[in-house]
Amino acid sequence: MPSGGDTEAGALGADATREEDGAVVTLRQLPQQFLGDPVFLRRFRAEAPIVAHLDGTYVVRTRAYVEDAFGMALVTDYVDGAWLRQLMATGTLRDAETALVVLRDTLLGLESAHREGILHRDLRPEKILVDRQGVSRVAELGMVARTPGGRWIQGTPAYMAPELWRGEEPTIETDLYAAAVVLVECLAGTPPYLGGASSVRDQHLDAPLPGPGLSDEIAPLVRFAMAKSPRHRYLRAWDFAESVEGAGMTVGGVEGERRGDPGDVARLP
């Protein structure tokens, strides 16, 4: 199974691993699209020291970055596991208990970042790593640059909250909306809204909320987190995580949220 040092599904450049100060870390080359965006670079330089000091239990931290005439390289936590997108291909995550464990860990990672004023801005399965013990970690915090034409990429269409399509700034609630989309995709195999860019936009803005095909325990979580107005969603990732834990206990009994273990997949050779 690929390790966190293999970015087959990740958004950044090719990775290498090395030992630094006694710890194994990952070196990541920042693509040109980021280097050519002065707004991104200014924000990244301000946020990187904060991300470096987050609790690394559920977050892949950017420990440091190096800039020279050839570009920028990031030094991040090394995670021995697999990207969530890769695990989705196995179909194992369609089990409700396992999907809820992934979401719970992801939300705890977001909570850690949000408390320090850091938004993800582009949460999706390519930005979540699951280690061999089954713990999920949020990766690539804040890695959103602009298109060559200068328009902000607020996220990836399938995971973008309605307000982003209206040109509004990302918030905590937009990260939580994307997390709910990831949950639906874990269970159903696809995001709730599919099609071309304009069709996906219209569905995020006006289509009925997901629900059919989801269990009675999970449907309310998704509908609340994906409300069309951010004012009607969870206010904090912590609140969403508490609801997810409650659903996990209902789905699998008192120990349900612990029995669903994505590490069973991540531990495969």
C-alpha positions as CSV (number, residue, x, y, z in Angstrom):
1,M,0.0,0.0,0.0
2,P,1.4,3.4,-0.9
3,S,2.8,5.5,2.0
4,G,2.1,9.2,2.7
5,G,5.3,9.9,0.8
6,D,3.6,8.8,-2.5
7,T,1.4,11.6,-3.8
8,E,-0.3,9.6,-6.5
9,A,-3.6,11.2,-5.3
10,G,-2.3,14.3,-3.7
11,A,-2.3,17.8,-5.1
12,L,1.3,18.8,-4.6
13,G,4.4,17.7,-6.4
14,A,6.3,14.4,-6.2
15,D,7.5,13.6,-2.6
16,A,10.6,12.1,-1.1
17,T,11.2,11.1,2.5
18,R,14.2,11.8,4.7
19,E,15.2,11.8,8.3
20,E,15.5,15.2,9.9
21,D,16.5,15.7,13.6
22,G,15.7,12.0,14.3
23,A,12.2,12.1,12.7
24,V,11.1,10.9,9.3
25,V,9.6,13.7,7.2
26,T,8.3,14.2,3.7
27,L,9.8,16.7,1.3
28,R,7.2,18.2,-1.1
29,Q,7.9,20.4,-4.1
30,L,5.5,23.3,-4.5
31,P,4.1,23.4,-8.1
32,Q,4.6,26.5,-10.3
33,Q,0.9,27.4,-10.0
34,F,1.5,28.2,-6.4
35,L,4.8,30.0,-6.9
36,G,3.3,32.3,-9.4
37,D,0.5,33.5,-7.0
38,P,1.8,36.3,-4.7
39,V,-1.5,36.3,-2.8
40,F,-1.2,32.6,-2.0
41,L,2.5,33.0,-1.1
42,R,1.7,35.8,1.3
43,R,-1.0,33.8,3.0
44,F,1.1,30.6,3.1
45,R,4.1,32.4,4.7
46,A,1.8,33.8,7.4
47,E,0.0,30.5,8.0
48,A,2.8,28.0,7.7
49,P,4.3,28.7,11.2
50,I,0.9,28.2,12.7
51,V,0.3,24.9,10.9
52,A,3.7,23.7,12.1
53,H,2.6,24.0,15.7
54,L,-0.8,22.4,15.4
55,D,-1.5,19.1,17.2
56,G,-0.4,16.5,14.7
57,T,-2.8,13.8,15.8
58,Y,-5.3,14.5,13.0
59,V,-3.3,17.0,10.9
60,V,-0.4,16.6,8.5
61,R,1.7,19.6,9.5
62,T,3.9,21.6,7.3
63,R,7.0,21.7,9.6
64,A,9.0,24.2,7.5
65,Y,9.6,25.4,4.0
66,V,12.6,26.3,2.0
67,E,12.7,28.9,-0.7
68,D,15.6,29.4,-3.2
69,A,16.1,30.4,-6.8
70,F,14.7,27.0,-8.0
71,G,11.4,27.3,-6.1
72,M,9.9,26.2,-2.8
73,A,10.0,22.9,-1.0
74,L,7.9,21.9,2.0
75,V,8.9,19.7,4.9
76,T,5.8,17.9,6.2
77,D,4.9,15.1,8.6
78,Y,5.5,11.7,7.2
79,V,2.4,9.5,7.3
80,D,2.7,5.8,6.6
81,G,-0.6,5.0,5.0
82,A,-2.7,5.9,2.0
83,W,-4.8,8.7,0.6
84,L,-8.5,8.4,1.2
85,R,-9.1,8.5,-2.5
86,Q,-7.1,5.3,-2.9
87,L,-9.0,3.6,-0.1
88,M,-12.3,4.6,-1.6
89,A,-11.4,2.5,-4.6
90,T,-11.5,-0.7,-2.4
91,G,-15.1,-0.1,-1.6
92,T,-14.4,-0.8,2.1
93,L,-15.4,2.7,3.2
94,R,-19.0,2.1,2.2
95,D,-19.4,0.5,5.5
96,A,-21.1,3.2,7.7
97,E,-19.0,2.6,10.8
98,T,-15.7,2.9,8.9
99,A,-16.9,6.0,7.0
100,L,-17.9,7.7,10.3
101,V,-14.5,7.0,11.9
102,V,-12.8,8.7,8.9
103,L,-15.1,11.7,9.1
104,R,-14.7,12.0,12.9
105,D,-10.9,12.1,12.6
106,T,-11.1,14.5,9.7
107,L,-13.4,16.9,11.7
108,L,-11.1,16.8,14.7
109,G,-8.2,17.8,12.4
110,L,-10.3,20.6,11.0
111,E,-11.2,21.7,14.5
112,S,-7.5,21.9,15.4
113,A,-6.8,24.1,12.4
114,H,-9.9,26.3,12.8
115,R,-9.1,27.1,16.4
116,E,-5.9,28.7,15.2
117,G,-7.7,30.6,12.4
118,I,-6.6,28.2,9.6
119,L,-9.1,27.1,7.0
120,H,-8.6,24.1,4.7
121,R,-10.4,25.7,1.7
122,D,-10.3,22.6,-0.5
123,L,-11.1,19.5,1.5
124,R,-11.6,16.3,-0.5
125,P,-10.5,12.7,-0.5
126,E,-7.1,13.7,-2.1
127,K,-6.4,15.8,1.0
128,I,-7.0,13.2,3.7
129,L,-4.4,10.6,4.7
130,V,-5.3,7.4,6.6
131,D,-2.4,5.8,8.4
132,R,-1.9,2.1,9.1
133,Q,-3.5,2.4,12.5
134,G,-6.7,3.7,10.9
135,V,-6.2,7.3,12.0
136,S,-7.2,9.9,9.4
137,R,-5.2,13.2,9.0
138,V,-6.1,16.4,7.2
139,A,-3.4,17.3,4.7
140,E,-2.5,20.3,2.6
141,L,-4.1,22.9,4.8
142,G,-4.7,26.2,2.9
143,M,-3.2,24.9,-0.4
144,V,-5.5,26.8,-2.7
145,A,-4.0,29.1,-5.4
146,R,-5.5,31.1,-8.3
147,T,-6.0,30.0,-11.9
148,P,-3.6,31.5,-14.5
149,G,-6.3,34.0,-15.3
150,G,-6.2,35.3,-11.7
151,R,-9.6,33.9,-10.6
152,W,-9.5,32.4,-7.1
153,I,-10.0,28.6,-7.0
154,Q,-12.2,28.4,-3.9
155,G,-12.1,24.6,-4.0
156,T,-13.0,21.6,-6.2
157,P,-16.5,21.9,-7.8
158,A,-17.9,18.6,-6.4
159,Y,-17.1,19.8,-2.8
160,M,-17.8,23.5,-3.0
161,A,-20.5,25.0,-0.8
162,P,-23.2,27.2,-2.4
163,E,-21.7,30.5,-1.0
164,L,-18.4,29.7,-2.8
165,W,-20.3,29.5,-6.1
166,R,-21.7,33.0,-5.3
167,G,-18.2,34.3,-5.0
168,E,-18.1,34.6,-1.2
169,E,-15.1,33.9,0.9
170,P,-14.5,30.5,2.5
171,T,-15.4,30.0,6.2
172,I,-15.4,27.2,8.8
173,E,-18.9,26.3,7.5
174,T,-17.6,25.8,3.9
175,D,-15.0,23.3,5.2
176,L,-17.7,21.4,7.1
177,Y,-19.9,21.4,3.9
178,A,-17.0,19.7,2.1
179,A,-16.5,17.2,4.9
180,A,-20.2,16.1,4.6
181,V,-19.7,15.7,0.8
182,V,-16.8,13.4,1.6
183,L,-18.9,11.3,3.9
184,V,-21.6,10.9,1.2
185,E,-18.9,9.9,-1.3
186,C,-17.4,7.3,1.1
187,L,-20.9,5.7,1.4
188,A,-22.2,6.1,-2.1
189,G,-19.0,5.9,-4.1
190,T,-19.6,9.3,-5.7
191,P,-20.2,12.8,-4.5
192,P,-23.9,13.8,-4.3
193,Y,-23.8,16.3,-7.3
194,L,-22.3,15.2,-10.6
195,G,-22.1,16.6,-14.1
196,G,-20.4,19.5,-15.9
197,A,-19.3,22.6,-14.0
198,S,-22.5,24.5,-14.6
199,S,-24.7,21.6,-13.7
200,V,-22.7,20.9,-10.5
201,R,-23.0,24.6,-9.6
202,D,-26.7,24.7,-10.1
203,Q,-27.1,21.5,-7.9
204,H,-25.1,22.9,-5.1
205,L,-27.2,26.1,-5.2
206,D,-30.7,24.7,-5.7
207,A,-30.9,20.9,-5.7
208,P,-32.5,19.0,-2.8
209,L,-30.2,18.0,-0.1
210,P,-28.8,14.4,-0.1
211,G,-30.8,12.0,1.9
212,P,-32.3,9.1,-0.2
213,G,-30.1,6.1,0.2
214,L,-28.5,7.3,3.4
215,S,-29.4,5.7,6.7
216,D,-31.7,7.4,9.3
217,E,-28.6,8.0,11.5
218,I,-26.5,9.6,8.8
219,A,-29.0,11.5,6.6
220,P,-29.6,14.2,9.3
221,L,-25.9,14.8,9.7
222,V,-25.4,15.3,6.0
223,R,-28.4,17.6,5.6
224,F,-27.4,19.8,8.5
225,A,-23.8,20.1,7.3
226,M,-24.8,20.7,3.7
227,A,-27.6,23.2,4.3
228,K,-27.7,25.8,1.5
229,S,-27.1,28.6,3.9
230,P,-24.0,28.5,6.1
231,R,-26.1,30.0,9.0
232,H,-28.0,26.7,9.1
233,R,-25.0,24.4,9.4
234,Y,-22.8,23.3,12.3
235,L,-20.9,26.2,13.8
236,R,-17.8,24.2,14.6
237,A,-16.1,21.1,13.4
238,W,-16.2,19.9,17.1
239,D,-20.0,20.1,17.1
240,F,-20.2,18.1,13.8
241,A,-17.7,15.5,15.3
242,E,-19.9,15.0,18.4
243,S,-22.9,14.3,16.1
244,V,-20.8,11.9,14.1
245,E,-19.7,10.0,17.3
246,G,-23.4,9.8,18.3
247,A,-24.3,8.3,15.0
248,G,-21.4,5.9,15.2
249,M,-22.7,4.5,18.5
250,T,-26.2,4.2,17.1
251,V,-25.0,2.4,14.0
252,G,-22.6,0.0,15.7
253,G,-23.6,0.0,19.4
254,V,-21.7,1.6,22.3
255,E,-18.3,0.7,20.7
256,G,-19.4,1.2,17.1
257,E,-17.2,4.2,16.4
258,R,-14.1,2.2,17.4
259,R,-14.9,-1.0,15.5
260,G,-15.1,0.7,12.1
261,D,-11.4,0.7,11.3
262,P,-10.1,2.2,8.0
263,G,-6.7,0.9,9.2
264,D,-7.8,-2.6,8.1
265,V,-7.5,-1.2,4.6
266,A,-4.5,1.0,5.1
267,R,-2.6,-1.9,6.6
268,L,-2.8,-4.0,3.5
269,P,0.6,-4.5,1.8
